[in-house]
Amino acid sequence: MSQTQAIQHSDSIETQDPRSEEPKKTKSRRPANTAFRQQRLKAWQPILTPKTVLPLFFVVGILFAPIGGLLIWASSQVQELAIDYTDCYTSAPSTSPNLDPSAPSQLKEVPANKVTSSFKTALADNQKPQWGHSDEIYNYSSVVSLPTRVCILQFDIPNDIQPPILFYYRLTNFYQNHRRYVKSLDTNQLKGDAQTADQINSGDCTPLKIDPKTKKPYYPCGLIANSMFNDTFDNFTALNVPQTAFYNMTKTGISWSSEADLYGETKYTADQVVPPLNWQARYPADGYTDERGLPNLHTDEAFQVWMRTAGLPTFSKLAMRNDHDVLKTGTYRIKIWDNFFVSQYGGTKSILISTRTVMGGKNPFLGIAYVVVGGICILLGALFTATHLIKPRKLGDHTYLTWNNDQPSTATATGRSIRPGDTA
């Protein structure tokens, strides 16, 4: 036996561990012999034939079209009034902040392009919303009184509206969905933990983390909390509604019930933190104090609503509501203390008084989408049915395959190519 044969023979012999009588088992990368690993699972591949596809088009169309019609009808039942008061202080006439309901109105009509309404009874020409502006000292707390711009809106409700009555503020061109904006908060601080300055500084509250003067953390820190909407809305004053002087709204119940669990009463003491930049006007020069305490984010529903960032640059957030009283036909007036300046970023702000249905607020888009999809399915179903009846195709006809219709080229028709020097 040659040397090469001897080496191959020695390689074929199983090596044995001198400490064991059993031979070593060689490792194998072969998958286990199971239906999943060996790709033997049962499968079903439907064959799409005209008899199965065409009925599906009609079924989808017949189902979607009525559903879309119901959604559009439900959206049309929502009654609402929206008034853009962005330019109230600059465009509306100056008036007294405390207007006498019995005195001649000093207000002027709001431009038509700033008002949208949808009621069961259309507004008459003499029921168009009116506005005016003034200045007054507003008491934000027992120790803070600030001169504040006031916008006065007067509007008519042409028919009784059943509760719940929802009062929203609407902002445009405000990108709460920006990545840096959404990240700018500290979850542990919001839950109530007393995060140190070093912990806040190494967190996600950029760029509003630490006060540069006192070196104390902002509470609450971050861009979302600092930019909180801070216009203040008064209750509705009824001007000509029998036995009604005010239509009272509440800020209780405007946030989701689960949101309070995300926020806790803070463990900070007043001397450990300072208010965010845009909050400091409503606090004295010394900021937070033990006598007044710190904001309780666990019960501040307006703060919780604002912290739930919107996905689109135009959004509405619930500010007040009334779930029990009918909003009766008549004329109402509301005062708005104007603190949130939207002109800095080219946005607008509006109030929105609305009702709701089982499908939510007014939004006809979903219903229109259902109707369009249903109509397209019925149209395609009818078109394909006509095509199938006029010019049917045989199932599994291989003559429609392109490779079966290709003709051989002249270069390969004789079975071989001709080279220079070859003879016929």
Secondary structure as UniProt FT lines:
FT   HELIX           3..12
FT   TURN            18..19
FT   TURN            35..39
FT   HELIX           50..76
FT   STRAND          80..84
FT   TURN            86..87
FT   HELIX           88..91
FT   TURN            101..102
FT   STRAND          108..109
FT   HELIX           112..114
FT   STRAND          115..118
FT   HELIX           125..127
FT   STRAND          130..139
FT   STRAND          145..157
FT   STRAND          165..171
FT   TURN            176..177
FT   HELIX           179..183
FT   HELIX           187..190
FT   TURN            191..192
FT   HELIX           197..201
FT   TURN            202..204
FT   TURN            206..207
FT   TURN            212..214
FT   STRAND          217..218
FT   HELIX           223..226
FT   STRAND          232..233
FT   STRAND          236..238
FT   TURN            242..243
FT   STRAND          246..247
FT   TURN            252..253
FT   TURN            257..258
FT   HELIX           259..262
FT   HELIX           270..272
FT   HELIX           277..282
FT   TURN            285..286
FT   TURN            290..292
FT   TURN            297..299
FT   HELIX           301..307
FT   STRAND          315..322
FT   STRAND          330..338
FT   HELIX           343..345
FT   STRAND          349..354
FT   TURN            358..359
FT   HELIX           365..390
FT   TURN            395..396
FT   HELIX           398..400
FT   HELIX           402..404
FT   TURN            410..411
FT   TURN            413..414
FT   TURN            420..421
//
